[in-house]
């Protein structure tokens, strides 16, 4: 029997050394083993080949993520096309994703917008056409997209995650707190 195809979640920020790797590694750690969800990240202006910024790595460890072995990579159209869900740090990043791959508008959200849309989503609204994690996540994305017109949109200050790059330690703490205000909701939704 073949394994079902995994669901692919792609997380985007600018340099791919602070926000998106933090989200990638902490979210991956929050998902149950065998969830069938693969979490990756990239940057719109990535510091290609760089490890995670040390203070972002410290925050990742603080929230039980594994920063070791991370390497930044550039966002390219193929990464977006192969994803089932794209989560961005800001609305500007979502626009950049759509520029690279216009069809992604239907499955790209800021992290905090996505959390807002799925927070109280009834389980009966998430029905995949097939079995397996990919079908489940695609159904979740469709249900979230369908709610875009029903939920009042968040203000930019509520949806964008602060960029701590070259900032002080407090900015890294703020970034982590902003992410963690939404990430448990997203992890529960992705886990089904």
Number of C-alpha atoms within 10 A of each C-alpha: 3 4 7 12 13 17 22 22 25 23 29 33 27 23 25 30 29 27 30 27 32 29 28 25 23 26 24 21 17 17 21 13 10 9 15 20 21 17 22 20 28 28 25 17 13 18 18 16 13 14 19 25 21 12 19 25 23 18 20 26 16 12 17 15 21 19 22 12 7 19 17 22 20 18 25 14 14 10 19 26 16 14 21 23 26 29 26 33 25 23 19 14 21 21 17 15 27 18 13 16 16 14 13 22 15 16 21 29 28 22 25 25 26 26 22 22 23 21 16 10 15 9 12 7 12 20 16 16 10 10 11 16 23 22 20 21 26 22 19 25 25 18 20 25 19 13 16 14 9 9 12 10 13 12 9 11 9 11 24 22 23 17 18 20 17 9 10 10 12 10 17 23 16 15 21 24 14 18 23 17 11 18 21 17 18 21 18 15 21 23 17 13
